[in-house]
Amino acid sequence: MPSSNRLLICLLVTAATILLLIAPAFLDLYWMRVLSYALMFGTLASGLNITAGFTGYPAFGDVVWFGLGSTITAVLMVKAQWAFAAAVPAAVLLCSVLAAAVGPSLLRLRGHYFAIGTLALNEATRALVQNLDVTGGAAGLSLPITTGSVESTARFFYYLFFGAMALAVLVTLVLVHTRIGYGLRAIRADEEAAAALGVNTTLLKTLAWTLSAALIGLAGGIYAYWISFVEPPAVFDLSVSIKMFVIILLGGVGTVFGPVVGAFGVQLLETEVIGEFYDYHLMIFGGIVIALVLFLPTGLIGFTRQRAREVAALFGR
């Protein structure tokens, strides 16, 4: 990438970061909540992008880590009386351990078989959580409500989600520029060829899924305390996974900033349009996926890059 392009990207990222940091000072509670959801889904989509985008494994059931992160945080805070600051890291750790444990077996599957396997994992986990007394069963758990004014609480969770998304982007950025990232992209291109060249495909795939689980579980833990009520049907809802896939398709699969761009685009679309037709939101999301695959297969990031190359070629650069 030319140095001028890198400088432009750095300037854009810096400007966007500053805008997001100062936004709560100028937003009302409604729009702060909308942006908090965008930041949360930016984290979720960035986590999914590591597995589905860079490695090429469509983890349609990755909402399982969101559900587990939320549930574990709730159980630790309500049943064990842990502080939020201790419960969330523990939830992230447990999600990572579970992903590392089931990853080598589940990641032997490929394509739609892997997708179905992750869906089965999510449904099995949801059923288990709904039938355990410690999780509150189907009734769920009510978490302690945060003290302080409504405005300060809204800002608190806004910046928590901002920090989670920034961490997800940083992890992705580091991953892209390391041998691990090159290995994951080699797996996506041709797994047999990558293995023949000495890439430990099982280890790298498991590592990618573990990182994905950690980031998604982190967002789930924050979400649990933010909402203050966790019930299995809500946190293991497959519509969350669908929305994550729509986001990475819109922003750009396998890109660093695509999930962030897609999250804000989808959240604003959902707020302004889909909210009026909530009963049909899954059908609308399905239509968006079809349109993106047909007319914008590389996402907004890929489309922008292509137009930039065309402009540069036009001016002989």
C-alpha positions as a Markdown table, in Angstrom:
| # | Residue | x | y | z |
|---|---|---|---|---|
| 1 | Met | 0.0 | 0.0 | 0.0 |
| 2 | Pro | 1.4 | 3.4 | -1.0 |
| 3 | Ser | 2.5 | 5.6 | 1.9 |
| 4 | Ser | 0.0 | 8.3 | 0.9 |
| 5 | Asn | -2.9 | 5.8 | 1.2 |
| 6 | Arg | -1.6 | 4.7 | 4.6 |
| 7 | Leu | -1.4 | 8.3 | 5.8 |
| 8 | Leu | -5.0 | 8.9 | 4.6 |
| 9 | Ile | -6.2 | 5.8 | 6.4 |
| 10 | Cys | -4.4 | 6.9 | 9.6 |
| 11 | Leu | -6.0 | 10.4 | 9.4 |
| 12 | Leu | -9.5 | 8.9 | 8.8 |
| 13 | Val | -9.1 | 6.5 | 11.7 |
| 14 | Thr | -7.8 | 9.2 | 14.0 |
| 15 | Ala | -10.7 | 11.5 | 13.1 |
| 16 | Ala | -13.3 | 8.8 | 13.6 |
| 17 | Thr | -11.7 | 7.9 | 17.0 |
| 18 | Ile | -11.8 | 11.5 | 18.2 |
| 19 | Leu | -15.4 | 11.9 | 17.0 |
| 20 | Leu | -16.5 | 8.7 | 18.9 |
| 21 | Leu | -14.7 | 9.8 | 22.0 |
| 22 | Ile | -16.3 | 13.2 | 22.2 |
| 23 | Ala | -19.7 | 12.2 | 20.8 |
| 24 | Pro | -21.4 | 11.5 | 24.3 |
| 25 | Ala | -20.9 | 15.2 | 25.1 |
| 26 | Phe | -23.3 | 16.2 | 22.2 |
| 27 | Leu | -25.7 | 13.2 | 22.1 |
| 28 | Asp | -29.0 | 12.6 | 23.9 |
| 29 | Leu | -29.6 | 9.3 | 25.6 |
| 30 | Tyr | -31.4 | 7.8 | 22.6 |
| 31 | Trp | -28.6 | 8.3 | 20.2 |
| 32 | Met | -26.0 | 7.3 | 22.8 |
| 33 | Arg | -27.8 | 4.0 | 23.1 |
| 34 | Val | -27.9 | 3.6 | 19.3 |
| 35 | Leu | -24.2 | 4.2 | 19.0 |
| 36 | Ser | -23.5 | 1.9 | 22.0 |
| 37 | Tyr | -25.3 | -0.9 | 20.0 |
| 38 | Ala | -23.2 | 0.0 | 17.0 |
| 39 | Leu | -20.0 | -0.3 | 19.1 |
| 40 | Met | -21.1 | -3.6 | 20.5 |
| 41 | Phe | -21.9 | -5.1 | 17.1 |
| 42 | Gly | -18.6 | -3.7 | 15.8 |
| 43 | Thr | -16.9 | -5.8 | 18.5 |
| 44 | Leu | -19.1 | -8.9 | 17.7 |
| 45 | Ala | -18.5 | -8.6 | 13.9 |
| 46 | Ser | -14.8 | -8.1 | 14.4 |
| 47 | Gly | -14.7 | -11.3 | 16.4 |
| 48 | Leu | -16.7 | -13.2 | 13.8 |
| 49 | Asn | -14.5 | -11.8 | 11.1 |
| 50 | Ile | -11.5 | -13.5 | 12.4 |
| 51 | Thr | -13.1 | -16.9 | 11.9 |
| 52 | Ala | -15.4 | -16.3 | 9.0 |
| 53 | Gly | -13.4 | -13.6 | 7.2 |
| 54 | Phe | -9.7 | -14.4 | 7.6 |
| 55 | Thr | -10.0 | -18.2 | 8.0 |
| 56 | Gly | -13.0 | -18.8 | 5.8 |
| 57 | Tyr | -15.0 | -20.8 | 8.3 |
| 58 | Pro | -18.7 | -19.5 | 8.4 |
| 59 | Ala | -19.4 | -19.7 | 12.1 |
| 60 | Phe | -23.2 | -19.1 | 12.0 |
| 61 | Gly | -23.5 | -20.2 | 15.6 |
| 62 | Asp | -20.9 | -17.8 | 17.1 |
| 63 | Val | -23.7 | -16.1 | 19.0 |
| 64 | Val | -23.0 | -19.0 | 21.5 |
| 65 | Trp | -20.1 | -17.0 | 22.9 |
| 66 | Phe | -22.2 | -13.9 | 23.2 |
| 67 | Gly | -24.8 | -16.0 | 25.2 |
| 68 | Leu | -22.1 | -17.6 | 27.3 |
| 69 | Gly | -20.3 | -14.4 | 28.0 |
| 70 | Ser | -23.6 | -12.8 | 29.1 |
| 71 | Thr | -24.7 | -15.8 | 31.2 |
| 72 | Ile | -21.4 | -16.4 | 32.9 |
| 73 | Thr | -21.1 | -12.7 | 33.8 |
| 74 | Ala | -24.7 | -12.8 | 35.2 |
| 75 | Val | -24.1 | -16.0 | 37.2 |
| 76 | Leu | -20.9 | -14.7 | 38.7 |
| 77 | Met | -22.4 | -11.3 | 39.7 |
| 78 | Val | -25.7 | -12.6 | 41.0 |
| 79 | Lys | -24.9 | -16.0 | 42.4 |
| 80 | Ala | -21.3 | -15.6 | 43.4 |
| 81 | Gln | -21.6 | -11.9 | 44.2 |
| 82 | Trp | -18.5 | -11.0 | 42.1 |
| 83 | Ala | -17.8 | -7.5 | 41.0 |
| 84 | Phe | -18.4 | -6.6 | 37.3 |
| 85 | Ala | -14.7 | -5.9 | 36.9 |
| 86 | Ala | -13.9 | -9.5 | 37.9 |
| 87 | Ala | -16.9 | -11.3 | 36.3 |
| 88 | Val | -16.3 | -10.1 | 32.7 |
| 89 | Pro | -12.6 | -11.2 | 32.5 |
| 90 | Ala | -13.6 | -14.5 | 34.0 |
| 91 | Ala | -16.4 | -14.9 | 31.4 |
| 92 | Val | -14.0 | -14.1 | 28.6 |
| 93 | Leu | -11.5 | -16.6 | 30.0 |
| 94 | Leu | -14.1 | -19.4 | 30.2 |
| 95 | Cys | -15.4 | -18.7 | 26.7 |
| 96 | Ser | -11.8 | -18.9 | 25.4 |
| 97 | Val | -11.2 | -22.2 | 27.2 |
| 98 | Leu | -14.4 | -23.7 | 25.9 |
| 99 | Ala | -13.6 | -22.6 | 22.4 |
| 100 | Ala | -10.1 | -24.0 | 22.6 |
| 101 | Ala | -11.5 | -27.3 | 23.9 |
| 102 | Val | -14.2 | -27.9 | 21.3 |
| 103 | Gly | -12.4 | -26.2 | 18.4 |
| 104 | Pro | -10.1 | -29.0 | 17.2 |
| 105 | Ser | -13.0 | -31.4 | 16.8 |
| 106 | Leu | -15.6 | -28.9 | 15.4 |
| 107 | Leu | -13.1 | -27.3 | 13.0 |
| 108 | Arg | -12.5 | -30.6 | 11.3 |
| 109 | Leu | -15.8 | -29.8 | 9.5 |
| 110 | Arg | -15.9 | -27.4 | 6.6 |
| 111 | Gly | -18.3 | -25.2 | 4.7 |
| 112 | His | -21.9 | -25.7 | 5.4 |
| 113 | Tyr | -21.1 | -28.7 | 7.7 |
| 114 | Phe | -19.1 | -26.4 | 10.0 |
| 115 | Ala | -21.9 | -23.8 | 9.8 |
| 116 | Ile | -24.5 | -26.4 | 10.9 |
| 117 | Gly | -22.1 | -27.7 | 13.6 |
| 118 | Thr | -21.8 | -24.2 | 15.2 |
| 119 | Leu | -25.6 | -23.8 | 15.0 |
| 120 | Ala | -26.0 | -27.1 | 16.8 |
| 121 | Leu | -23.4 | -26.0 | 19.4 |
| 122 | Asn | -25.4 | -22.8 | 20.1 |
| 123 | Glu | -28.8 | -24.6 | 20.4 |
| 124 | Ala | -27.3 | -27.3 | 22.6 |
| 125 | Thr | -25.7 | -24.7 | 24.9 |
| 126 | Arg | -28.9 | -22.6 | 25.0 |
| 127 | Ala | -31.0 | -25.7 | 26.0 |
| 128 | Leu | -28.4 | -26.6 | 28.7 |
| 129 | Val | -28.5 | -23.0 | 30.1 |
| 130 | Gln | -32.3 | -23.0 | 30.1 |
| 131 | Asn | -32.4 | -26.1 | 32.2 |
| 132 | Leu | -29.8 | -25.2 | 34.9 |
| 133 | Asp | -31.0 | -23.7 | 38.2 |
| 134 | Val | -27.8 | -21.7 | 38.6 |
| 135 | Thr | -28.5 | -19.8 | 35.4 |
| 136 | Gly | -32.0 | -19.0 | 36.4 |
| 137 | Gly | -33.3 | -21.4 | 33.8 |
| 138 | Ala | -35.7 | -20.1 | 31.2 |
| 139 | Ala | -36.7 | -17.2 | 33.6 |
| 140 | Gly | -33.2 | -15.7 | 33.4 |
| 141 | Leu | -31.3 | -13.6 | 35.9 |
| 142 | Ser | -31.7 | -10.0 | 37.0 |
| 143 | Leu | -28.3 | -8.2 | 37.5 |
| 144 | Pro | -27.8 | -5.4 | 40.0 |
| 145 | Ile | -28.6 | -2.0 | 38.5 |
| 146 | Thr | -25.7 | 0.4 | 38.3 |
| 147 | Thr | -25.7 | 3.4 | 40.6 |
| 148 | Gly | -25.4 | 7.0 | 39.4 |
| 149 | Ser | -27.4 | 9.2 | 37.0 |
| 150 | Val | -28.9 | 7.9 | 33.8 |
| 151 | Glu | -26.5 | 10.1 | 31.8 |
| 152 | Ser | -23.4 | 8.9 | 33.6 |
| 153 | Thr | -24.5 | 5.3 | 33.3 |
| 154 | Ala | -25.1 | 5.7 | 29.6 |
| 155 | Arg | -21.6 | 7.2 | 29.1 |
| 156 | Phe | -20.0 | 4.4 | 31.2 |
| 157 | Phe | -21.4 | 1.7 | 29.0 |
| 158 | Tyr | -20.7 | 3.7 | 25.8 |
| 159 | Tyr | -17.0 | 3.9 | 26.7 |
| 160 | Leu | -16.9 | 0.3 | 27.7 |
| 161 | Phe | -18.2 | -0.8 | 24.3 |
| 162 | Phe | -15.9 | 1.7 | 22.6 |
| 163 | Gly | -12.9 | 0.1 | 24.5 |
| 164 | Ala | -14.1 | -3.4 | 23.5 |
| 165 | Met | -14.4 | -2.4 | 19.9 |
| 166 | Ala | -11.0 | -0.7 | 19.9 |
| 167 | Leu | -9.5 | -3.9 | 21.4 |
| 168 | Ala | -11.1 | -6.0 | 18.7 |
| 169 | Val | -9.8 | -3.7 | 15.9 |
| 170 | Leu | -6.3 | -3.8 | 17.5 |
| 171 | Val | -6.3 | -7.6 | 17.8 |
| 172 | Thr | -7.4 | -7.8 | 14.1 |
| 173 | Leu | -4.8 | -5.3 | 13.0 |
| 174 | Val | -2.0 | -7.2 | 14.8 |
| 175 | Leu | -3.2 | -10.5 | 13.5 |
| 176 | Val | -3.2 | -9.2 | 9.9 |
| 177 | His | 0.5 | -8.3 | 10.1 |
| 178 | Thr | 1.8 | -11.4 | 11.7 |
| 179 | Arg | 2.6 | -14.9 | 10.4 |
| 180 | Ile | -0.6 | -16.1 | 12.1 |
| 181 | Gly | -2.7 | -13.8 | 9.9 |
| 182 | Tyr | -0.8 | -15.0 | 6.8 |
| 183 | Gly | -1.4 | -18.6 | 7.8 |
| 184 | Leu | -5.2 | -17.9 | 8.3 |
| 185 | Arg | -5.5 | -16.3 | 4.9 |
| 186 | Ala | -3.6 | -19.3 | 3.4 |
| 187 | Ile | -6.1 | -21.6 | 5.0 |
| 188 | Arg | -9.0 | -19.6 | 3.5 |
| 189 | Ala | -7.4 | -19.8 | 0.1 |
| 190 | Asp | -6.5 | -23.5 | 0.1 |
| 191 | Glu | -6.3 | -25.4 | 3.3 |
| 192 | Glu | -4.7 | -28.5 | 1.8 |
| 193 | Ala | -2.0 | -26.4 | 0.1 |
| 194 | Ala | -1.3 | -24.5 | 3.3 |
| 195 | Ala | -0.9 | -27.8 | 5.2 |
| 196 | Ala | 1.4 | -29.1 | 2.5 |
| 197 | Leu | 3.6 | -26.0 | 3.0 |
| 198 | Gly | 3.9 | -26.7 | 6.7 |
| 199 | Val | 1.1 | -24.5 | 8.2 |
| 200 | Asn | -0.3 | -26.1 | 11.3 |
| 201 | Thr | -3.9 | -25.6 | 10.2 |
| 202 | Thr | -5.6 | -27.2 | 13.2 |
| 203 | Leu | -3.7 | -25.0 | 15.6 |
| 204 | Leu | -4.3 | -21.8 | 13.7 |
| 205 | Lys | -8.0 | -22.5 | 13.1 |
| 206 | Thr | -8.4 | -23.2 | 16.8 |
| 207 | Leu | -6.5 | -20.0 | 17.8 |
| 208 | Ala | -8.7 | -17.9 | 15.4 |
| 209 | Trp | -11.9 | -19.4 | 16.9 |
| 210 | Thr | -10.6 | -18.9 | 20.4 |
| 211 | Leu | -9.8 | -15.2 | 19.7 |
| 212 | Ser | -13.2 | -14.8 | 18.2 |
| 213 | Ala | -14.9 | -16.4 | 21.2 |
| 214 | Ala | -12.9 | -14.1 | 23.6 |
| 215 | Leu | -14.0 | -10.9 | 21.8 |
| 216 | Ile | -17.6 | -12.0 | 21.4 |
| 217 | Gly | -17.7 | -13.1 | 25.0 |
| 218 | Leu | -16.3 | -9.8 | 26.1 |
| 219 | Ala | -19.2 | -7.9 | 24.3 |
| 220 | Gly | -21.7 | -10.4 | 25.9 |
| 221 | Gly | -20.4 | -9.7 | 29.4 |
| 222 | Ile | -20.7 | -6.0 | 29.0 |
| 223 | Tyr | -24.1 | -6.4 | 27.5 |
| 224 | Ala | -25.4 | -8.4 | 30.4 |
| 225 | Tyr | -24.6 | -5.6 | 32.9 |
| 226 | Trp | -25.8 | -3.0 | 30.5 |
| 227 | Ile | -29.2 | -4.6 | 30.1 |
| 228 | Ser | -29.3 | -5.8 | 33.7 |
| 229 | Phe | -31.3 | -8.9 | 32.7 |
| 230 | Val | -30.2 | -12.0 | 30.9 |
| 231 | Glu | -32.5 | -14.7 | 29.5 |
| 232 | Pro | -31.3 | -17.6 | 27.2 |
| 233 | Pro | -33.8 | -16.9 | 24.3 |
| 234 | Ala | -32.4 | -13.3 | 24.0 |
| 235 | Val | -28.7 | -13.8 | 24.3 |
| 236 | Phe | -28.5 | -17.1 | 22.3 |
| 237 | Asp | -30.8 | -15.6 | 19.6 |
| 238 | Leu | -29.7 | -16.6 | 16.1 |
| 239 | Ser | -30.8 | -13.2 | 14.8 |
| 240 | Val | -27.7 | -11.8 | 16.5 |
| 241 | Ser | -25.5 | -14.1 | 14.3 |
| 242 | Ile | -27.4 | -13.1 | 11.2 |
| 243 | Lys | -26.9 | -9.4 | 12.0 |
| 244 | Met | -23.2 | -10.0 | 12.5 |
| 245 | Phe | -22.9 | -11.6 | 9.1 |
| 246 | Val | -24.8 | -8.8 | 7.5 |
| 247 | Ile | -22.4 | -6.4 | 9.1 |
| 248 | Ile | -19.2 | -8.0 | 7.8 |
| 249 | Leu | -20.7 | -8.5 | 4.3 |
| 250 | Leu | -21.6 | -4.8 | 4.2 |
| 251 | Gly | -18.3 | -3.5 | 5.6 |
| 252 | Gly | -16.0 | -6.0 | 3.9 |
| 253 | Val | -15.2 | -9.7 | 4.7 |
| 254 | Gly | -11.6 | -10.2 | 5.8 |
| 255 | Thr | -10.8 | -6.5 | 6.3 |
| 256 | Val | -9.7 | -4.8 | 9.5 |
| 257 | Phe | -12.2 | -1.9 | 9.5 |
| 258 | Gly | -15.0 | -3.5 | 7.5 |
| 259 | Pro | -16.9 | -4.8 | 10.6 |
| 260 | Val | -16.8 | -1.3 | 12.2 |
| 261 | Val | -18.0 | 0.4 | 9.1 |
| 262 | Gly | -20.7 | -2.2 | 8.6 |
| 263 | Ala | -21.8 | -2.1 | 12.2 |
| 264 | Phe | -22.5 | 1.6 | 12.1 |
| 265 | Gly | -24.2 | 1.3 | 8.7 |
| 266 | Val | -26.5 | -1.6 | 9.8 |
| 267 | Gln | -27.3 | 0.0 | 13.1 |
| 268 | Leu | -28.3 | 3.3 | 11.6 |
| 269 | Leu | -30.3 | 1.4 | 8.9 |
| 270 | Glu | -32.0 | -0.7 | 11.6 |
| 271 | Thr | -32.8 | 2.4 | 13.7 |
| 272 | Glu | -34.3 | 4.4 | 10.8 |
| 273 | Val | -35.9 | 1.7 | 8.7 |
| 274 | Ile | -36.1 | -1.8 | 10.1 |
| 275 | Gly | -37.4 | -0.5 | 13.4 |
| 276 | Glu | -40.6 | 0.4 | 11.6 |
| 277 | Phe | -41.0 | -3.2 | 10.3 |
| 278 | Tyr | -39.6 | -5.2 | 13.2 |
| 279 | Asp | -41.8 | -8.2 | 12.5 |
| 280 | Tyr | -40.1 | -8.5 | 9.2 |
| 281 | His | -36.6 | -7.6 | 10.2 |
| 282 | Leu | -35.1 | -11.1 | 9.5 |
| 283 | Met | -36.6 | -11.0 | 6.0 |
| 284 | Ile | -35.2 | -7.5 | 5.5 |
| 285 | Phe | -31.8 | -8.7 | 6.6 |
| 286 | Gly | -32.0 | -11.6 | 4.3 |
| 287 | Gly | -32.8 | -9.3 | 1.4 |
| 288 | Ile | -29.8 | -7.1 | 2.3 |
| 289 | Val | -27.5 | -10.2 | 2.3 |
| 290 | Ile | -28.7 | -11.2 | -1.2 |
| 291 | Ala | -28.3 | -7.6 | -2.5 |
| 292 | Leu | -24.8 | -7.4 | -1.0 |
| 293 | Val | -23.6 | -10.7 | -2.5 |
| 294 | Leu | -25.0 | -9.7 | -5.9 |
| 295 | Phe | -24.1 | -6.0 | -6.1 |
| 296 | Leu | -21.4 | -5.4 | -3.5 |
| 297 | Pro | -19.5 | -8.6 | -3.0 |
| 298 | Thr | -16.4 | -7.0 | -1.6 |
| 299 | Gly | -18.3 | -4.7 | 0.8 |
| 300 | Leu | -17.9 | -1.0 | 1.3 |
| 301 | Ile | -14.2 | -1.2 | 2.0 |
| 302 | Gly | -13.5 | -3.3 | -1.1 |
| 303 | Phe | -15.7 | -1.0 | -3.2 |
| 304 | Thr | -13.9 | 2.1 | -1.9 |
| 305 | Arg | -10.5 | 0.5 | -2.6 |
| 306 | Gln | -11.5 | -0.4 | -6.1 |
| 307 | Arg | -12.8 | 3.1 | -6.9 |
| 308 | Ala | -9.6 | 4.6 | -5.4 |
| 309 | Arg | -7.4 | 2.4 | -7.7 |
| 310 | Glu | -9.5 | 3.5 | -10.7 |
| 311 | Val | -9.1 | 7.2 | -9.8 |
| 312 | Ala | -5.4 | 6.7 | -9.3 |
| 313 | Ala | -5.1 | 4.9 | -12.7 |
| 314 | Leu | -7.0 | 7.7 | -14.3 |
| 315 | Phe | -4.5 | 10.3 | -13.2 |
| 316 | Gly | -1.6 | 8.1 | -14.0 |
| 317 | Arg | -0.5 | 7.3 | -10.5 |
